[in-house]
Amino acid sequence: MQLRHATLHQLRIFLAVARHNSFARAAEALHLSPPTLSLQVKQLSESVGQPLFEQLGKKIYLTAAGRTLAAACEDIESRMEQLSQDLSALQGVERGSLRLAILTTVKYTVPKLLGGFCAAHPGIDVAMVVGNREKLLQRLAANEDDLTIMGQPPESMDVVCEPFADNPLVLVAPPDHPLAGKRRIPPSRLRHEAFILREPGSGTRLTTENFFSEQGLPLRPRLEVGSNEAIKQTVAGGLGLAVLSATTVVAELALGQLVTLDVKGFPLMRHWYVVYPRGKRLSAATLAFKQWLYDHRPATDPPQRQTRGASVPPTQRHRGG
């Protein structure tokens, strides 16, 4: 076995093929021609002394040697990434990279904060992914990002979670709704109202359900909608009420397209959290951005920092969204 002759380039190509389960898709992702990619994998296989893939029909599968090598490649890639971060840290916060994953609802606030951070630190390479809770949890489990920003950290993962800003949920209605403009509305007045809800598992939906349960009231869903933008348009069209993050309806309230109802118990208070795997070594750039979030967050009463395991108010015991 001449594995010492294998190159990092070959290992990177092999890992791409293993992840994509396809030579063609790996070649496209790496911007290589298929013949060049196949040659590199062949040479690596010769260095290993065993076949790395087997083909059954039109599909390829890792051999036992391939699975062993793929696991080693994952370790090498992780170590090289850590090395890159360590070297960047030695150069100071003005260099390095930052990978963020944010919940779709947070796109109304965090990108503005990120823009200010990038202007202050132009040497930092920033990448940001926006997704729903399920997507963010998958990325968090795979340690694909430096920081994840969401409405409620997962209870099933060993993570550090730090609340950096309040996230009040408000009850919105079309401006011609009979309850618009009334003060201190009893929750019982919502008994017969239809509601537009997010998909099951959404933190906003679960918070709404918890509120109605605590009030002993039925929640009458009319529609389930998968995005805040669609919910706002549906409410404005008069099809029902909705509970949404206050950050998502600023423009619609200003334009008079929606109004908030002054129902007792609202707004329902939640927080935005910075989340990352416990034990993860944060780079200088990541630490700088985390501090930037605290220094430039919206002017609200500062929430206390906490880590997983700290007590959470009953209205926050749900999955974020």
C-alpha positions in Angstrom: 0.0 0.0 0.0 1.4 3.4 -1.1 -1.1 5.6 0.7 1.6 8.1 1.5 1.5 9.0 -2.2 -2.1 10.1 -1.9 -2.7 13.8 -2.1 -5.1 16.1 -0.3 -6.6 16.9 -3.7 -7.3 13.3 -4.4 -8.9 12.8 -0.9 -11.1 15.9 -1.5 -12.2 14.5 -4.8 -12.9 11.1 -3.4 -15.0 12.6 -0.5 -17.1 14.6 -3.0 -17.9 11.4 -4.9 -18.7 9.6 -1.7 -21.1 12.4 -0.6 -22.8 12.8 -3.9 -22.9 9.1 -4.8 -22.1 10.2 -8.3 -19.0 10.9 -10.3 -20.9 13.3 -12.6 -22.4 15.3 -9.7 -19.1 15.4 -7.9 -17.3 16.6 -11.0 -19.9 19.4 -11.4 -19.6 20.5 -7.8 -15.8 20.6 -8.0 -15.8 22.2 -11.5 -13.7 19.3 -12.9 -14.1 17.3 -16.0 -15.5 13.8 -15.4 -12.3 12.1 -17.0 -10.0 14.2 -14.7 -12.0 13.3 -11.6 -12.2 9.6 -12.5 -8.4 9.5 -13.1 -7.8 11.0 -9.6 -10.1 8.5 -7.9 -8.4 5.6 -9.9 -4.9 6.8 -8.8 -6.1 7.0 -5.2 -7.6 3.5 -5.3 -4.2 2.2 -6.6 -2.5 4.0 -3.7 -4.9 2.4 -1.2 -4.5 -1.0 -2.9 -8.2 -1.8 -2.9 -11.3 -0.7 -4.8 -13.1 2.2 -3.3 -16.4 2.0 -5.2 -18.4 -0.8 -6.7 -21.1 -0.3 -9.3 -24.4 -2.1 -9.2 -26.6 -1.2 -12.2 -26.4 2.5 -12.6 -25.5 3.2 -9.0 -22.2 3.3 -7.2 -21.6 2.2 -3.6 -18.6 2.6 -1.3 -16.7 -0.6 -0.6 -15.6 -1.4 2.9 -12.3 0.2 2.1 -14.1 3.2 0.7 -16.2 3.7 3.8 -13.1 3.5 6.0 -11.4 6.1 3.8 -14.4 8.3 3.7 -14.6 8.5 7.5 -10.9 9.4 7.5 -11.4 12.1 4.9 -14.2 13.6 7.0 -11.7 13.8 9.9 -9.0 15.3 7.7 -11.4 17.9 6.3 -12.6 18.9 9.8 -9.0 19.2 11.0 -8.0 21.3 8.0 -10.9 23.6 8.6 -9.9 24.0 12.2 -6.3 24.6 11.1 -7.6 27.4 8.8 -9.5 29.0 11.7 -6.5 28.7 14.0 -4.3 30.4 11.5 -6.9 33.1 10.9 -7.1 33.7 14.6 -3.4 34.3 14.7 -3.9 37.0 12.1 -6.6 38.7 14.2 -10.3 39.3 13.7 -9.8 41.2 10.4 -9.2 37.9 8.6 -11.0 34.6 8.5 -14.4 33.3 7.6 -17.9 33.2 9.2 -20.7 30.7 8.3 -24.2 31.5 9.5 -27.4 29.6 9.4 -30.5 31.6 10.3 -34.2 30.9 10.6 -36.4 32.4 7.9 -38.1 34.7 10.4 -34.8 36.1 11.5 -34.1 37.4 7.9 -35.9 40.6 8.9 -33.3 41.5 11.4 -30.0 39.6 11.3 -29.0 40.4 7.7 -29.0 44.1 8.6 -26.7 43.4 11.6 -24.5 41.3 9.4 -24.2 44.1 6.8 -22.9 46.4 9.5 -20.5 43.8 10.7 -19.2 43.2 7.2 -18.7 46.9 6.7 -16.7 47.1 9.9 -14.7 43.9 9.0 -14.3 43.8 5.2 -11.5 41.2 5.4 -13.9 38.5 6.8 -15.4 36.1 4.2 -19.1 35.6 5.2 -21.6 33.0 4.0 -25.2 32.8 5.2 -27.9 30.1 4.7 -31.6 30.9 5.4 -33.9 28.0 6.1 -36.7 26.5 8.1 -36.2 24.9 11.5 -35.8 21.4 10.1 -33.0 22.5 7.7 -31.2 24.4 10.4 -31.3 21.4 12.8 -29.8 19.2 10.1 -27.0 21.6 9.5 -26.5 22.0 13.2 -26.2 18.2 13.7 -23.6 18.1 10.9 -21.7 21.0 12.3 -21.9 22.8 9.0 -22.0 26.4 10.3 -20.2 28.5 12.9 -23.4 29.9 14.4 -27.1 29.1 14.1 -29.7 31.7 14.9 -33.2 30.5 15.7 -36.2 31.0 17.9 -35.8 28.0 20.1 -32.8 25.7 20.5 -33.3 22.0 20.2 -33.8 20.1 23.4 -32.3 16.9 22.0 -28.9 18.2 21.1 -25.9 19.1 23.3 -25.6 22.8 22.4 -24.8 26.1 23.8 -27.7 28.6 23.3 -27.5 32.3 24.2 -30.5 34.6 23.8 -29.4 37.9 22.3 -32.7 39.7 21.6 -36.4 39.6 22.4 -38.8 38.2 19.8 -42.4 39.4 20.7 -45.2 37.7 18.9 -48.2 39.8 18.1 -51.8 39.1 17.0 -52.5 40.6 13.6 -55.8 41.2 11.8 -57.0 43.1 8.7 -57.7 46.7 9.4 -61.5 46.4 9.0 -61.7 43.6 11.6 -64.5 44.2 14.2 -61.9 44.0 17.1 -59.5 46.5 15.5 -59.0 49.5 17.7 -60.6 48.0 20.8 -58.6 48.0 24.1 -57.8 45.2 26.4 -59.7 42.6 24.6 -60.5 39.5 26.6 -59.0 36.3 25.1 -62.5 34.8 25.2 -63.4 37.1 22.3 -61.2 35.0 20.1 -63.2 31.8 20.7 -64.9 31.9 17.3 -62.1 33.5 15.2 -60.4 31.6 12.4 -56.6 31.5 12.4 -54.0 31.2 9.7 -51.2 29.0 11.1 -47.6 27.9 10.2 -46.9 24.3 9.6 -46.9 21.8 12.4 -43.7 22.0 14.5 -43.3 25.7 14.0 -42.4 27.5 17.2 -44.8 30.3 16.4 -47.6 27.8 16.0 -46.8 25.9 19.2 -46.6 29.2 21.1 -50.1 30.1 19.8 -51.4 26.7 20.7 -50.0 26.9 24.2 -51.6 30.3 24.7 -55.1 29.0 23.7 -54.6 25.9 25.8 -53.7 28.0 28.9 -56.8 30.1 28.3 -59.0 27.1 27.9 -60.1 28.2 24.4 -60.3 26.2 21.2 -58.0 27.2 18.4 -59.8 27.2 15.1 -57.3 26.8 12.2 -58.6 27.8 8.7 -55.4 27.4 6.8 -51.8 26.1 7.3 -49.3 28.2 5.4 -45.6 27.6 5.1 -44.2 31.2 5.0 -44.8 34.4 6.9 -45.2 36.4 3.7 -48.1 34.2 2.6 -49.7 34.4 6.1 -49.5 38.2 6.0 -51.2 38.3 2.6 -53.9 35.8 3.7 -54.7 37.8 6.8 -54.8 41.1 4.9 -57.3 39.4 2.6 -59.6 38.8 5.5 -59.4 35.0 5.8 -58.4 35.0 9.5 -56.1 36.2 12.2 -52.5 35.2 12.8 -49.8 35.3 15.4 -46.5 36.5 14.0 -43.2 37.8 15.1 -43.4 41.6 15.4 -40.2 41.9 13.3 -42.0 40.4 10.3 -45.0 42.9 10.2 -43.3 46.3 10.6 -43.9 47.3 7.0 -47.5 46.1 6.8 -48.4 47.8 10.0 -46.9 51.1 8.8 -48.8 50.9 5.5 -52.0 50.1 7.2 -52.4 46.7 5.5 -52.5 44.9 8.9 -53.3 46.0 12.5 -52.4 44.4 15.8 -55.2 43.4 18.2 -54.8 44.5 21.8 -55.7 41.2 23.4 -54.8 40.6 27.0 -51.7 38.4 27.2 -50.2 39.7 24.0 -47.5 40.1 22.9 -46.2 36.6 23.6 -42.6 37.0 24.5 -39.9 34.8 23.0 -36.2 35.3 22.2 -33.8 34.9 19.4 -30.9 32.6 20.2 -27.4 32.1 19.0 -26.7 28.3 19.0 -23.7 26.2 18.4 -22.5 22.7 19.4 -21.1 22.5 22.9 -17.3 22.2 22.8 -17.1 23.9 19.4 -14.0 26.1 19.1 -15.2 29.5 17.8 -12.9 31.4 15.6 -11.9 35.0 16.2 -14.3 36.2 13.4 -17.2 34.1 14.9 -16.6 35.5 18.4 -16.5 39.0 17.0 -19.8 38.6 15.2 -21.4 37.1 18.3 -20.3 40.1 20.3 -21.6 42.4 17.5 -25.1 40.8 17.8 -25.2 41.7 21.5 -23.8 45.2 21.0 -26.1 46.1 18.1 -29.3 44.2 18.9 -32.7 46.0 18.9 -33.2 48.2 22.0 -35.1 45.9 24.3 -34.7 44.7 27.8 -31.6 42.5 27.7 -32.4 38.8 28.2 -30.1 36.8 30.4 -27.7 34.5 28.7 -28.3 30.8 29.2 -27.1 27.4 28.1 -29.0 24.3 27.5 -30.3 22.9 30.7 -31.3 26.3 32.2 -34.9 26.8 33.0 -37.2 28.1 30.3 -40.5 29.8 30.9 -43.5 27.6 30.0 -44.5 29.7 27.0 -41.1 29.0 25.5 -41.1 25.2 25.9 -41.5 24.5 22.2 -39.6 24.0 19.0 -38.6 27.2 17.3 -39.9 28.5 14.0 
